[in-house]
Amino acid sequence: MLKTLFKKAATITVVLAIAQVGLLGQEKKVKDQAEYDLFDAVTKEKDLTKKSQLLETWKTKYPDSDYKIERQQMLVQTYQGLNQGEKMYQSAKEMLAMDPGNTFAMVWVTLLTESLKNTAPDRLDFGEKTARSLIASLDKKPAEQTEEQWKVNRVQLELAARRTLVFVAAARKDNDAVEREITTILKINPNNGALSYQLGAALVAQKKPEKQMAAFWHFARAAHYTGENALDEATRKQVLAYFEKIYTSYAGGKEGMAELVERAKSSPFPPNDLEIKSAQQKDIEQENRLRETNPQLALWLGVKKMLVGPEGPGYFESSVKGAALPKLKGKIISHTPALRPKEVLIDMSDDGTPEIRLRIDNPMASKADPGTEIEFEAVPQEFTPDPFLVTMDVEKDKVTGWPAAARTAPPAGTKKGAGKKK
């Protein structure tokens, strides 16, 4: 982790551009010959472990040295070479106590707050304070940098500071703050699949319905983005599976998913008017359309929805059984007996599945082919939830649409209207 951090820090050229100040001159003086000898030994020592020991000895013997700031910078750099992150952090923190506006110290405290993953409250508080101080200091260009250099370095420093603020907010489980800081980062540099995923997770964790559609967008982008700062392939596959699962659960299917993915690939943020209709919204809209185009089917589907629920049998006994329902319409699947039928199985949803069994008080005069559409006003009497079937009693004269009985042709040779001979 620290090697990665050091590589990242190397790109923040302002850190490396801060030249180590010469320890002699600038109206500063060593206390005595012994301090000078320590300094001389430090500058000549190539072994980093021995160099760190010499620096610590110097700090112990001369805590108020004129060169204590420069010495702390050398300690940070030496511990960096030894890959000792915690000692780097403590040295940089001490440096800030000596010089609160020191950019070198602020940068390293900021970076190490995130990389060392220490979530103790005091560490988080100090990390946040330092990161915000670093951001505030960026309004002023260092004299030793050109405008072009500072333009690049300023962006890198702000991104580093805000990533630390994201870490602090996440450690505190402050998802609103995570959202704010990642949003700011992605506005500066939109190319970061890992942050897009983290932003989506923060939005989901807020449990605010109005933010769920934006979360889908960020998950889609994280799962498909392959440029700079993309998630690795294995993680992208996991995010993709998660995205598809929550999308289909919310939307009731994959309708609109491909379009959302294509749009998310090209932008880190969704448009303000992004709309993904939930399965519930779609059901309501379908019910409303059905009430206008086929009110009889809409009525039946409303009753069926209650019956198939966990309280279905109780609902049937209390609200449906024995109640005269308004006129319904369905298609015949089959009837018994084959001639002069008294029982009919009805398909109400046009999917070939029987949902109603009609018991007719008097036999019908003719048979009816499967698929014949009839209307009826019936009274429910029995209900079985599995397989679903509602048995209803109906009076013959309250069934319409049944085919009329075929008329029997007269015997051959019989004249119409012919009477008997007298």
Secondary structure, 3 states (H helix, E strand, C coil): CHHHHHHHHHHCHHHHHCCCCCCCECCECCCCHHHHHHHHHHHHCCCHHHHHHHHHHHHHHCCCCCCHHHHHHHHHHHHHHCCCHHHHHHHHHHHHHHCCCCHHHHHHHHHHHHHCCCCCHHHHHHHHHHHHHHHHHCCCCCCCCCHHHHHHHHHHHHHHHHHHHHHHHHHCCCHHHHHHHHHHHHHHCCCCHHHHHHHHHHHHHCCCHHHHHHHHHHHHHHHHCCCCCCCCHHHHHHHHHHHHHHHHHHHCCCCCHHHHHHHHHCCCCCCCCCCCCCHHHHHHHHHHHHHHHCHHHHHHHHHHHHHCCCCHHHHHHHHHCCCCCCCEEEEEEEEECCCCCCEEEEECCCCCCCCEEEEECCCCCCCCCCCCEEEEEEEEEEEEECCEEEEEEEEEEEEECCCCCCCCCCCCCCCCCCCCCC
